[in-house]
């Protein structure tokens, strides 16, 4: 690695002043584009506020919707971070990620049903059995994701298959896993708890949130910090970044890329499980819940910059706020359409996303 750094420094030193100036100008252009897109997104959210207010929604409700959007964005981010991590290392869109979200929620539901129900923790609507189910679901879902890779994606990777084959294979895996969920748990909707209330907490400025929403957002923050620490501070994280940048060079340097890929699938599957549990806790369990979240996850990942965990978190928060604010003046059923519109806008204005370096 030191030799590579020295070579890069020598290349920069040997560059002509015109080349350096051109590079600086290009970087400035990227920064300007990032700032312009960020300002544009703020303007869009403010416009949603104004439309909601003009259609009769009071300021307190709009504030609450904004906070709820942050919480929804945290749920989307849990799945989105795992999605962008897999894309950054494996270089293909995993359409089966939504099915992993659903699987994590149903594994937790099975654990909750098996264990005796305890009293709710603090003002939350759930007890310790849900925490136990989450602890079980994360490694189980991660193991299923690794199994998928060993059974299918690994063979495609070794045969140097085209990207479209990976995408179609992941789509087939999504339908297969959803069918398994239908066979095991049926098509009926389920709830972790029936009859338990989730009282609202009254915050300043008339904002009302549920304690469960605070737990969801806190878990998303903790997961994002852990992923950042993993990528920036650990040996495995550095190996993952090296593999994402250049897998062939990483393998020459002695990095076990297959082990890196396995860890990537395990972490991505675990994050998907956490997102599924939080989404089911906020609403309900149903076999297509992961598919419903798939478009907002992709929209947040593309908006933040594919392969960037922090960017995925920020992008998903923006998507969550937009979905909630538009519910003030249109049906919440159009939430995925709002996410799709913002994704298309991002692709038109800045395809690399907010936080992508190139």
KOLTIMI-868416 format. One line per field, with one value per residue (C-alpha): residue in three letters; chain; z, y, x. Coordinates in steps of 0.001 Angstrom, whole numbers, plus 500000, padded with zeros to 6 digits. Example, Ala and Ser with C-alpha at 12.3 -4.5 7.8 and 13.67 -1.06 7.14 Angstrom:
<sites>
code: [ALA | SER]
unit: [A | A]
pz: [507800 | 507140]
py: [495500 | 498940]
px: [512300 | 513670]
</sites>
This chain:
<sites>
code: [UNK | UNK | UNK | UNK | UNK | UNK | UNK | UNK | UNK | UNK | UNK | UNK | UNK | UNK | UNK | UNK | UNK | UNK | UNK | UNK | UNK | UNK | UNK | UNK | UNK | UNK | UNK | UNK | UNK | UNK | UNK | UNK | UNK | UNK | UNK | UNK | UNK | UNK | UNK | UNK | UNK | UNK | UNK | UNK | UNK | UNK | UNK | UNK | UNK | UNK | UNK | UNK | UNK | UNK | UNK | UNK | UNK | UNK | UNK | UNK | UNK | UNK | UNK | UNK | UNK | UNK | UNK | UNK | UNK | UNK | UNK | UNK | UNK | UNK | UNK | UNK | UNK | UNK | UNK | UNK | UNK | UNK | UNK | UNK | UNK | UNK | UNK | UNK | UNK | UNK | UNK | UNK | UNK | UNK | UNK | UNK | UNK | UNK | UNK | UNK | UNK | UNK | UNK | UNK | UNK | UNK | UNK | UNK | UNK | UNK | UNK | UNK | UNK | UNK | UNK | UNK | UNK | UNK | UNK | UNK | UNK | UNK | UNK | UNK | UNK | UNK | UNK | UNK | UNK | UNK | UNK | UNK | UNK | UNK | UNK | UNK | UNK | UNK | UNK | UNK | UNK | UNK | UNK | UNK | UNK | UNK | UNK | UNK | UNK | UNK | UNK | UNK | UNK | UNK | UNK | UNK | UNK | UNK | UNK | UNK | UNK | UNK | UNK | UNK | UNK | UNK | UNK | UNK | UNK | UNK | UNK | UNK | UNK | UNK | UNK | UNK | UNK | UNK | UNK | UNK | UNK | UNK | UNK | UNK | UNK | UNK | UNK | UNK | UNK | UNK | UNK | UNK | UNK | UNK | UNK | UNK | UNK | UNK | UNK | UNK | UNK | UNK | UNK | UNK | UNK | UNK | UNK | UNK | UNK | UNK | UNK | UNK | UNK | UNK | UNK | UNK | UNK | UNK | UNK | UNK | UNK | UNK | UNK | UNK | UNK | UNK | UNK | UNK | UNK | UNK | UNK | UNK | UNK | UNK | UNK | UNK | UNK | UNK | UNK | UNK | UNK | UNK | UNK | UNK | UNK | UNK | UNK | UNK | UNK | UNK | UNK | UNK | UNK | UNK | UNK | UNK | UNK | UNK | UNK | UNK | UNK | UNK | UNK | UNK | UNK | UNK | UNK | UNK | UNK | UNK | UNK | UNK | UNK | UNK | UNK | UNK | UNK | UNK | UNK | UNK | UNK | UNK | UNK | UNK | UNK | UNK | UNK | UNK | UNK | UNK | UNK | UNK | UNK | UNK | UNK | UNK | UNK | UNK | UNK | UNK | UNK | UNK | UNK | UNK | UNK | UNK | UNK | UNK | UNK | UNK | UNK | UNK | UNK | UNK | UNK | UNK | UNK | UNK | UNK | UNK | UNK | UNK | UNK | UNK | UNK | UNK | UNK | UNK | UNK | UNK | UNK | UNK | UNK | UNK | UNK | UNK | UNK | UNK | UNK | UNK | UNK | UNK | UNK | UNK | UNK | UNK | UNK | UNK | UNK | UNK | UNK | UNK | UNK | UNK | UNK | UNK | UNK | UNK]
unit: [A | A | A | A | A | A | A | A | A | A | A | A | A | A | A | A | A | A | A | A | A | A | A | A | A | A | A | A | A | A | A | A | A | A | A | A | A | A | A | A | A | A | A | A | A | A | A | A | A | A | A | A | A | A | A | A | A | A | A | A | A | A | A | A | A | A | A | A | A | A | A | A | A | A | A | A | A | A | A | A | A | A | A | A | A | A | A | A | A | A | A | A | A | A | A | A | A | A | A | A | A | A | A | A | A | A | A | A | A | A | A | A | A | A | A | A | A | A | A | A | A | A | A | A | A | A | A | A | A | A | A | A | A | A | A | A | A | A | A | A | A | A | A | A | A | A | A | A | A | A | A | A | A | A | A | A | A | A | A | A | A | A | A | A | A | A | A | A | A | A | A | A | A | A | A | A | A | A | A | A | A | A | A | A | A | A | A | A | A | A | A | A | A | A | A | A | A | A | A | A | A | A | A | A | A | A | A | A | A | A | A | A | A | A | A | A | A | A | A | A | A | A | A | A | A | A | A | A | A | A | A | A | A | A | A | A | A | A | A | A | A | A | A | A | A | A | A | A | A | A | A | A | A | A | A | A | A | A | A | A | A | A | A | A | A | A | A | A | A | A | A | A | A | A | A | A | A | A | A | A | A | A | A | A | A | A | A | A | A | A | A | A | A | A | A | A | A | A | A | A | A | A | A | A | A | A | A | A | A | A | A | A | A | A | A | A | A | A | A | A | A | A | A | A | A | A | A | A | A | A | A | A | A | A | A | A | A | A | A | A | A | A | A | A | A | A | A | A | A | A | A | A | A | A | A | A | A | A]
pz: [500000 | 500760 | 497262 | 495765 | 497829 | 496774 | 493127 | 493412 | 495008 | 492223 | 489586 | 491195 | 491490 | 487831 | 486660 | 484849 | 486401 | 483733 | 484672 | 488365 | 487658 | 485513 | 488272 | 490856 | 488546 | 488121 | 491884 | 492359 | 489804 | 491695 | 494918 | 493215 | 491818 | 495241 | 496843 | 494106 | 494501 | 498281 | 497979 | 495431 | 497786 | 500602 | 498252 | 497313 | 500975 | 501749 | 498771 | 500192 | 503476 | 501735 | 499706 | 502857 | 504695 | 501758 | 501702 | 505355 | 507362 | 510482 | 511369 | 514338 | 512137 | 509511 | 512184 | 513397 | 509839 | 509374 | 512534 | 511504 | 508142 | 509872 | 511724 | 508494 | 506862 | 509650 | 508808 | 505112 | 505942 | 507830 | 504635 | 502388 | 504114 | 503624 | 500011 | 499206 | 501013 | 498862 | 495697 | 496574 | 496956 | 494598 | 491884 | 491127 | 492298 | 494667 | 494069 | 496668 | 499415 | 500024 | 500588 | 503204 | 504923 | 505072 | 506255 | 509171 | 510326 | 510164 | 511966 | 514763 | 514772 | 515177 | 518176 | 519745 | 519370 | 521021 | 524033 | 526860 | 526517 | 529088 | 530206 | 527792 | 528158 | 529241 | 526986 | 524140 | 522907 | 522978 | 525602 | 525823 | 523628 | 520578 | 521391 | 521606 | 518265 | 516687 | 518027 | 516486 | 513178 | 512343 | 512139 | 510650 | 507819 | 507295 | 507035 | 504459 | 502405 | 502506 | 501496 | 498511 | 497453 | 497791 | 495938 | 493022 | 492964 | 493613 | 490566 | 488408 | 489761 | 488991 | 485450 | 484859 | 484024 | 482756 | 485165 | 483801 | 484859 | 488431 | 488437 | 487068 | 489504 | 492443 | 491172 | 491025 | 494546 | 495738 | 494384 | 495778 | 499281 | 499263 | 498295 | 501220 | 503548 | 502159 | 502793 | 506361 | 507642 | 505172 | 503411 | 506402 | 508039 | 511471 | 514364 | 516941 | 519610 | 519541 | 521855 | 523174 | 523017 | 521951 | 523640 | 521983 | 523575 | 523535 | 522493 | 522245 | 519513 | 519680 | 518109 | 518927 | 518362 | 519574 | 521721 | 519188 | 516525 | 518713 | 519162 | 515395 | 514663 | 517490 | 516166 | 512661 | 514022 | 516003 | 512977 | 510749 | 513270 | 513555 | 509777 | 509521 | 512268 | 510543 | 507187 | 508550 | 511534 | 511139 | 508982 | 507415 | 506617 | 504855 | 502926 | 501923 | 500683 | 498754 | 497182 | 496244 | 494609 | 492663 | 493411 | 491169 | 492779 | 496245 | 495470 | 494240 | 497481 | 499425 | 500399 | 500522 | 498385 | 498846 | 502617 | 502111 | 499951 | 502617 | 505307 | 503022 | 502511 | 506238 | 507227 | 504490 | 505443 | 509125 | 508413 | 506197 | 509061 | 511463 | 508949 | 508485 | 512228 | 512680 | 509728 | 511001 | 514487 | 513038 | 510861 | 510377 | 508978 | 505475 | 502852 | 500440 | 502980 | 501754 | 498164 | 499261 | 500835 | 497920 | 495754 | 498619 | 499561 | 496026 | 495810 | 499038 | 498004 | 494584 | 496087 | 498654 | 496290 | 495578 | 497769 | 500411 | 503744 | 505120 | 501821 | 501926 | 505438 | 504417 | 501191 | 502985 | 505570 | 502750 | 501108 | 504398 | 505051 | 501507 | 501771 | 505056 | 504001 | 500800 | 502881 | 504073 | 500660 | 498862 | 499682 | 501538 | 498909 | 496560 | 498810 | 496484 | 493570 | 495508 | 496115 | 492427 | 491346 | 493599 | 492315 | 488691 | 489572 | 491150 | 488069 | 485858 | 487950 | 489659 | 488763 | 491083 | 494114 | 496856 | 498458 | 495613 | 494879 | 491154]
py: [500000 | 502367 | 501766 | 502657 | 505856 | 506807 | 506147 | 508302 | 511109 | 510882 | 511033 | 514123 | 515744 | 515086 | 516563 | 519860 | 523009 | 522970 | 519403 | 520253 | 523322 | 521266 | 518679 | 521372 | 522886 | 519483 | 518923 | 522381 | 521540 | 518388 | 520367 | 522984 | 520267 | 518675 | 522009 | 522822 | 519463 | 519824 | 523276 | 521898 | 519134 | 521654 | 523797 | 520748 | 519890 | 523509 | 523494 | 520364 | 522226 | 525189 | 523008 | 521132 | 524400 | 525826 | 522764 | 523237 | 521314 | 523219 | 523905 | 521501 | 518630 | 519503 | 519512 | 516115 | 514778 | 515987 | 514195 | 511076 | 511316 | 511266 | 508120 | 506506 | 507480 | 505657 | 502487 | 502852 | 503614 | 500343 | 498468 | 501077 | 500953 | 497192 | 497613 | 500198 | 498124 | 495080 | 497178 | 498845 | 495516 | 493227 | 495773 | 494685 | 495755 | 493113 | 493020 | 490245 | 492714 | 493508 | 489815 | 489746 | 492661 | 490615 | 487486 | 489326 | 490611 | 487168 | 485426 | 487967 | 487363 | 483619 | 484226 | 486649 | 484059 | 481352 | 483378 | 484542 | 488200 | 490495 | 493933 | 496785 | 498396 | 502054 | 503695 | 501284 | 498949 | 495919 | 493807 | 492000 | 489142 | 491439 | 492446 | 488733 | 488136 | 490955 | 489487 | 486128 | 487532 | 489529 | 486555 | 484233 | 486651 | 487305 | 483546 | 483218 | 485999 | 484218 | 480977 | 482739 | 483880 | 480409 | 478778 | 481196 | 484503 | 482955 | 480712 | 483664 | 485654 | 482930 | 482539 | 486316 | 486558 | 489769 | 492246 | 491575 | 487919 | 488955 | 491291 | 488615 | 486032 | 488378 | 488985 | 485227 | 484847 | 487548 | 485639 | 482364 | 483765 | 485458 | 482130 | 480449 | 483121 | 482526 | 478769 | 479171 | 482050 | 482375 | 485454 | 487021 | 490170 | 489797 | 492039 | 491593 | 492570 | 492808 | 495183 | 497024 | 500796 | 502960 | 506316 | 509465 | 511567 | 515306 | 517293 | 521079 | 523028 | 520591 | 517724 | 514266 | 511125 | 507577 | 506055 | 503239 | 505822 | 507171 | 503613 | 503064 | 506217 | 505532 | 502018 | 503404 | 505880 | 503171 | 500865 | 503623 | 504470 | 500787 | 500401 | 503520 | 502214 | 498835 | 500356 | 502950 | 501282 | 497525 | 495305 | 493707 | 497130 | 498184 | 494916 | 495590 | 499065 | 497695 | 494993 | 497538 | 499768 | 497075 | 493394 | 492089 | 494295 | 493426 | 489724 | 490270 | 492089 | 488965 | 489865 | 486914 | 488480 | 485572 | 486054 | 489756 | 488983 | 486630 | 489300 | 491835 | 489586 | 488828 | 492498 | 493541 | 490781 | 491689 | 495345 | 494315 | 492235 | 495177 | 497388 | 494800 | 494449 | 498220 | 498594 | 495802 | 497331 | 500663 | 499107 | 495376 | 492212 | 491167 | 489083 | 492005 | 494528 | 494275 | 494806 | 497960 | 499280 | 498310 | 501394 | 503910 | 502103 | 502324 | 505960 | 506833 | 504923 | 506599 | 510021 | 509647 | 508008 | 504304 | 502627 | 505396 | 504339 | 507873 | 509039 | 506243 | 507312 | 510961 | 510049 | 507724 | 510416 | 512841 | 510198 | 509468 | 513152 | 513645 | 510630 | 511840 | 515487 | 514601 | 512625 | 516037 | 516790 | 513419 | 509793 | 507970 | 505240 | 507500 | 507337 | 505008 | 507327 | 510251 | 508215 | 507296 | 510929 | 512043 | 509189 | 510212 | 513839 | 512747 | 510734 | 513736 | 516342 | 514436 | 510721 | 509978 | 511160 | 513687 | 512140 | 510218 | 511221 | 510511]
px: [500000 | 502893 | 504293 | 500928 | 500771 | 504302 | 503444 | 500316 | 502325 | 504914 | 502191 | 500715 | 504140 | 504879 | 501573 | 501762 | 500226 | 497508 | 496524 | 496404 | 494292 | 491919 | 491607 | 490843 | 488254 | 486616 | 486519 | 485030 | 482375 | 481502 | 481228 | 479051 | 476794 | 476488 | 475598 | 473091 | 471384 | 471276 | 469698 | 467251 | 466144 | 465629 | 463515 | 461426 | 460777 | 459885 | 457496 | 455830 | 455437 | 453808 | 451442 | 450432 | 449800 | 447850 | 445574 | 444608 | 447224 | 448294 | 451924 | 451955 | 450813 | 453412 | 456120 | 454942 | 454904 | 458477 | 459614 | 457713 | 459444 | 462812 | 461729 | 460488 | 463755 | 465572 | 463646 | 464410 | 468059 | 468517 | 467747 | 469358 | 472747 | 472897 | 471808 | 474485 | 477110 | 476317 | 476295 | 479585 | 481393 | 479479 | 478615 | 475069 | 471583 | 470262 | 466507 | 466220 | 467156 | 463490 | 462781 | 465553 | 463818 | 460614 | 462416 | 464021 | 460642 | 459021 | 461890 | 461494 | 457740 | 458332 | 460613 | 458118 | 455354 | 457454 | 458565 | 456282 | 455343 | 456920 | 455819 | 456580 | 459977 | 459621 | 456987 | 457653 | 454940 | 457256 | 458990 | 462300 | 461061 | 461118 | 464685 | 465543 | 463825 | 465817 | 469064 | 468128 | 466853 | 469992 | 472412 | 469776 | 468993 | 472686 | 473289 | 470484 | 472069 | 475437 | 473700 | 472161 | 475607 | 477095 | 474216 | 473882 | 475739 | 479135 | 478804 | 477786 | 480721 | 483246 | 481902 | 482193 | 478498 | 476947 | 475373 | 471898 | 472182 | 472964 | 469968 | 467618 | 468988 | 468345 | 464819 | 464227 | 465613 | 463201 | 460182 | 461514 | 462013 | 458616 | 457020 | 458754 | 457372 | 453882 | 454266 | 455550 | 453409 | 450546 | 449215 | 447443 | 448726 | 450330 | 451314 | 454040 | 451530 | 447756 | 445941 | 448992 | 448866 | 451773 | 451156 | 452410 | 455131 | 454456 | 457507 | 457930 | 456067 | 453170 | 455126 | 453798 | 455859 | 455631 | 458349 | 458728 | 459618 | 462413 | 463711 | 463661 | 465640 | 468087 | 468725 | 469308 | 471867 | 473663 | 473772 | 475135 | 477872 | 478808 | 478996 | 481156 | 483437 | 483635 | 484585 | 487005 | 488682 | 488729 | 490883 | 487819 | 486377 | 489574 | 489533 | 485925 | 486810 | 489786 | 487631 | 484978 | 487600 | 489466 | 488761 | 491555 | 494180 | 492851 | 493241 | 496802 | 497577 | 496595 | 493009 | 490630 | 487904 | 485489 | 485679 | 485059 | 482035 | 480649 | 481005 | 479350 | 476339 | 476130 | 476228 | 473820 | 471376 | 471601 | 470852 | 467931 | 466534 | 466772 | 464958 | 462216 | 461622 | 461390 | 459018 | 456782 | 456819 | 455663 | 452960 | 452329 | 453844 | 452844 | 454670 | 455113 | 456394 | 459973 | 458915 | 457080 | 460271 | 462514 | 461846 | 462318 | 465544 | 466904 | 465816 | 467635 | 470762 | 470893 | 470236 | 473014 | 475490 | 475760 | 478370 | 478374 | 476848 | 476505 | 475047 | 472480 | 471464 | 470992 | 469207 | 466794 | 466007 | 465130 | 462935 | 461164 | 460442 | 459132 | 456819 | 455348 | 454963 | 453124 | 450619 | 449349 | 447839 | 447640 | 446961 | 449779 | 449415 | 451391 | 454469 | 456418 | 455601 | 457105 | 460272 | 460407 | 460013 | 462874 | 465030 | 464409 | 465178 | 468457 | 469404 | 468695 | 470538 | 473367 | 473452 | 476395 | 474405 | 475073 | 478139 | 479778 | 483360 | 483175]
</sites>
